């Protein structure tokens, strides 16, 4: 089964095409932010011809510095329930923070589920002017420097203490790494609570439901397998990941990506 890093990388579809057009980097946060921020990341591109980059979202909220109608802004990106694409053209960059599951809740101080599928400015979501810090982040000569500016800004927001963050982040990370977890009910059992209670906690802190989280991680396992060099035993993979049979795996993957996994593997 793929590593956690491989699952993160699997979110970028058609990687062989993507790496010809964009450069992606990431660094770990400093210790004082590591309980809330999973990583800082950036994308730089130089594409004379427009490039549509498709992405499979994970249960992660992002705050990204990018140009909006030519103006530097910080955008809050809630968990997107479906695959999405970004159109890249010319030269540009995005520098962002990817939060641990539930890690944005202490900054938002409200239900993260209300951000599901949304992209909005930090000014609209947090009531804090974001223009100056976004301009500084994007003007940084090195993306690592821009990430440091973004980290310093996050510290100034003084996130509240919330003991549920670590509990839920650990639970989601277990769902990501344990391929035997294939149903939301299993997560509720691990958490020692009812499924309904877990659903409420996921809405308020993670930003999307536990069923979606489990299913998405298992689908990312399939994407990661499709990105590998070896021929894949799709029927065997379906059995290992808890699908009723190969046809169920194919149906779920096709619904997400738009192509059956074998066809996508050849293309990717």
C-alpha positions as CSV (number, residue, x, y, z in Angstrom):
1,X,0.0,0.0,0.0
2,X,1.2,3.5,-0.7
3,X,2.9,5.8,1.9
4,X,1.1,8.9,3.2
5,X,3.4,11.0,1.0
6,X,2.4,9.0,-2.0
7,X,-1.3,9.6,-1.2
8,X,-0.7,13.3,-0.9
9,X,1.1,13.3,-4.3
10,X,-1.7,11.1,-5.8
11,X,-4.0,14.1,-5.4
12,X,-2.4,15.7,-8.5
13,X,-3.8,13.8,-11.5
14,X,-1.7,12.9,-14.6
15,X,1.6,13.7,-12.8
16,X,3.8,13.0,-15.8
17,X,2.0,15.8,-17.7
18,X,1.9,18.1,-14.6
19,X,5.7,17.9,-13.9
20,X,6.4,19.2,-17.4
21,X,4.4,22.4,-16.8
22,X,4.5,23.1,-13.0
23,X,6.9,22.9,-10.2
24,X,5.6,21.9,-6.8
25,X,7.4,22.1,-3.4
26,X,6.5,21.7,0.2
27,X,8.1,22.1,3.6
28,X,7.2,21.1,7.1
29,X,6.0,23.7,9.6
30,X,7.9,24.8,12.6
31,X,7.2,22.9,15.8
32,X,4.9,25.6,17.3
33,X,2.5,25.3,14.3
34,X,2.9,21.5,13.6
35,X,-0.2,20.6,15.6
36,X,-2.4,22.7,13.3
37,X,-0.5,23.0,10.0
38,X,0.4,19.8,8.1
39,X,2.7,21.5,5.5
40,X,3.4,24.6,3.6
41,X,3.3,24.2,-0.2
42,X,3.8,26.1,-3.4
43,X,3.2,25.8,-7.1
44,X,5.1,27.7,-9.7
45,X,4.2,27.6,-13.4
46,X,5.4,29.0,-16.7
47,X,2.9,27.8,-19.3
48,X,2.6,29.8,-22.6
49,X,-0.4,27.5,-23.4
50,X,-3.2,27.2,-20.9
51,X,-2.9,24.1,-18.7
52,X,-5.9,22.6,-16.8
53,X,-4.6,20.8,-13.7
54,X,-7.1,18.4,-12.1
55,X,-6.8,17.7,-8.4
56,X,-8.5,15.1,-6.2
57,X,-9.2,16.9,-2.9
58,X,-8.3,15.5,0.5
59,X,-9.9,16.5,3.8
60,X,-7.7,19.5,4.1
61,X,-8.4,23.2,4.4
62,X,-5.9,25.5,2.6
63,X,-5.1,29.1,2.9
64,X,-3.4,30.2,-0.3
65,X,-1.7,33.4,-1.5
66,X,-2.5,34.1,-5.1
67,X,-3.6,36.7,-7.6
68,X,-7.3,37.4,-7.8
69,X,-8.2,39.7,-10.7
70,X,-4.6,40.9,-10.6
71,X,-4.7,41.7,-6.8
72,X,-2.7,39.6,-4.2
73,X,-5.2,38.0,-1.8
74,X,-5.3,35.2,0.8
75,X,-8.0,32.7,0.0
76,X,-9.5,30.1,2.3
77,X,-10.3,26.9,0.4
78,X,-12.7,24.6,2.3
79,X,-12.8,20.9,1.6
80,X,-14.1,20.3,-1.9
81,X,-16.3,17.2,-2.1
82,X,-15.5,16.6,-5.8
83,X,-12.5,16.7,-8.1
84,X,-11.7,20.2,-9.4
85,X,-9.3,21.8,-11.8
86,X,-7.3,25.0,-11.9
87,X,-6.5,26.8,-15.1
88,X,-2.9,27.9,-15.3
89,X,-1.6,30.2,-18.0
90,X,1.5,32.4,-18.3
91,X,3.8,32.8,-15.3
92,X,2.6,32.7,-11.7
93,X,2.8,31.1,-8.3
94,X,0.7,30.1,-5.4
95,X,2.0,29.7,-1.9
96,X,-0.2,28.1,0.7
97,X,-0.7,26.4,4.1
98,X,-2.3,23.0,4.2
99,X,-3.9,22.4,7.6
100,X,-4.1,19.2,9.5
101,X,-7.6,17.7,9.6
102,X,-9.5,19.9,12.1
103,X,-6.5,22.3,12.3
104,X,-8.3,25.3,10.8
105,X,-11.0,25.2,13.4
106,X,-9.0,27.2,16.0
107,X,-8.5,30.0,13.5
108,X,-12.1,30.0,12.3
109,X,-13.7,29.6,15.7
110,X,-16.8,28.2,13.9
111,X,-18.0,25.2,12.0
112,X,-15.5,24.2,9.3
113,X,-18.3,22.4,7.5
114,X,-19.8,25.7,6.6
115,X,-16.7,26.1,4.2
116,X,-17.3,22.9,2.3
117,X,-16.8,23.5,-1.4
118,X,-16.2,27.2,-0.9
119,X,-13.3,29.5,-1.8
120,X,-13.4,32.9,-0.2
121,X,-11.0,35.6,0.9
122,X,-9.6,35.6,4.4
123,X,-11.2,39.0,4.9
124,X,-14.6,37.4,4.2
125,X,-14.0,34.3,6.3
126,X,-11.9,35.6,9.3
127,X,-12.7,39.3,9.1
128,X,-9.0,40.2,8.8
129,X,-7.5,42.2,5.9
130,X,-5.4,39.9,3.8
131,X,-4.1,42.1,1.1
132,X,-0.8,43.3,2.6
133,X,0.4,39.9,3.8
134,X,-0.7,38.2,0.5
135,X,1.4,40.8,-1.4
136,X,4.4,40.1,0.8
137,X,4.1,36.4,0.4
138,X,3.9,36.5,-3.3
139,X,6.8,39.1,-3.6
140,X,9.2,36.7,-1.8
141,X,12.1,35.8,-3.9
142,X,12.0,32.2,-2.7
143,X,8.8,30.3,-2.0
144,X,10.3,29.1,1.3
145,X,10.5,32.8,2.4
146,X,6.9,33.3,1.4
147,X,5.9,30.3,3.5
148,X,7.7,31.8,6.4
149,X,5.8,35.0,6.0
150,X,2.5,33.1,5.9
151,X,3.6,31.1,9.1
152,X,4.3,34.4,10.9
153,X,0.9,35.7,9.9
154,X,-0.8,32.6,11.2
155,X,0.9,33.0,14.6
156,X,-0.4,36.5,14.9
157,X,-4.0,35.3,14.6
158,X,-3.5,33.6,18.0
159,X,-5.6,30.4,17.3
160,X,-7.7,29.2,20.3
161,X,-6.9,26.0,22.2
162,X,-9.2,23.1,21.2
163,X,-8.5,19.6,22.6
164,X,-10.7,18.0,19.9
165,X,-8.3,19.1,17.2
166,X,-5.6,16.5,18.1
167,X,-8.2,13.8,18.7
168,X,-9.9,14.3,15.3
169,X,-6.6,14.9,13.4
170,X,-5.2,11.6,14.7
171,X,-8.4,9.8,13.8
172,X,-8.4,11.1,10.2
173,X,-4.7,10.4,9.8
174,X,-5.4,6.8,11.0
175,X,-8.1,6.5,8.3
176,X,-5.6,7.6,5.7
177,X,-2.9,5.1,6.7
178,X,-4.9,2.1,7.7
179,X,-6.3,0.4,4.6
180,X,-8.4,-1.9,6.7
181,X,-10.6,1.1,7.5
182,X,-13.3,1.1,4.8
183,X,-16.4,2.2,6.7
184,X,-17.3,5.3,8.8
185,X,-18.7,3.0,11.5
186,X,-15.2,1.6,12.0
187,X,-14.0,5.1,12.7
188,X,-16.8,5.7,15.2
189,X,-15.9,2.5,17.0
190,X,-12.3,3.6,17.3
191,X,-13.4,7.0,18.5
192,X,-15.6,5.3,21.1
193,X,-18.7,7.3,20.0
194,X,-21.8,6.9,17.9
195,X,-21.7,7.5,14.2
196,X,-24.1,10.4,14.5
197,X,-21.8,12.1,17.1
198,X,-18.8,11.5,14.9
199,X,-20.6,13.1,12.0
200,X,-21.3,16.2,14.0
201,X,-17.7,16.4,15.1
202,X,-16.4,16.0,11.6
203,X,-18.7,18.7,10.3
204,X,-17.7,21.2,13.0
205,X,-13.9,20.5,12.9
206,X,-12.9,18.5,9.8
207,X,-15.2,20.2,7.3
208,X,-16.7,17.1,5.8
209,X,-18.3,13.8,6.9
210,X,-16.4,10.6,8.1
211,X,-17.9,8.5,5.3
212,X,-16.5,10.8,2.6
213,X,-13.1,10.8,4.4
214,X,-12.8,7.0,4.5
215,X,-14.0,6.6,0.9
216,X,-11.7,9.4,-0.4
217,X,-8.6,7.9,1.2
218,X,-9.3,4.5,-0.3
219,X,-9.8,6.1,-3.7
220,X,-6.5,7.9,-3.3
221,X,-5.0,4.5,-2.8
222,X,-6.4,3.5,-6.1
223,X,-5.1,6.6,-7.8
224,X,-1.6,6.0,-6.3
225,X,-1.7,2.4,-7.7
226,X,-2.6,3.8,-11.1
227,X,0.4,6.1,-10.9
228,X,2.8,3.2,-10.3
229,X,4.9,1.6,-13.0
230,X,3.7,-2.0,-12.3
231,X,0.6,-3.6,-13.8
232,X,-2.2,-3.5,-11.2
233,X,-4.3,-6.4,-10.1
234,X,-7.5,-4.3,-9.9
235,X,-9.6,-7.2,-8.6
236,X,-7.1,-7.9,-5.8
237,X,-6.8,-4.2,-5.0
238,X,-10.6,-3.9,-4.8
239,X,-10.7,-6.8,-2.3
240,X,-7.9,-5.3,-0.2
241,X,-9.6,-1.9,0.0
242,X,-13.0,-3.1,1.0
243,X,-14.9,-2.8,-2.3
244,X,-17.5,-5.4,-2.9
245,X,-15.8,-6.4,-6.2
246,X,-13.8,-4.9,-9.0
247,X,-16.8,-3.4,-10.7
248,X,-17.6,-1.3,-7.6
249,X,-14.0,0.0,-7.5
250,X,-14.2,0.8,-11.2
251,X,-17.5,2.6,-10.8
252,X,-16.3,4.7,-7.8
253,X,-13.0,5.6,-9.5
254,X,-14.7,6.5,-12.8
255,X,-17.3,8.7,-11.0
256,X,-14.4,10.6,-9.4
257,X,-11.8,10.9,-12.2
258,X,-13.9,10.5,-15.3
259,X,-12.1,7.4,-16.6
260,X,-11.9,3.7,-15.5
261,X,-8.7,3.1,-13.5
262,X,-7.0,0.9,-16.1
263,X,-7.6,3.6,-18.8
264,X,-6.4,6.3,-16.5
265,X,-3.3,4.4,-15.6
266,X,-2.2,4.2,-19.3
267,X,-2.9,7.9,-19.7
268,X,-1.2,9.0,-16.5
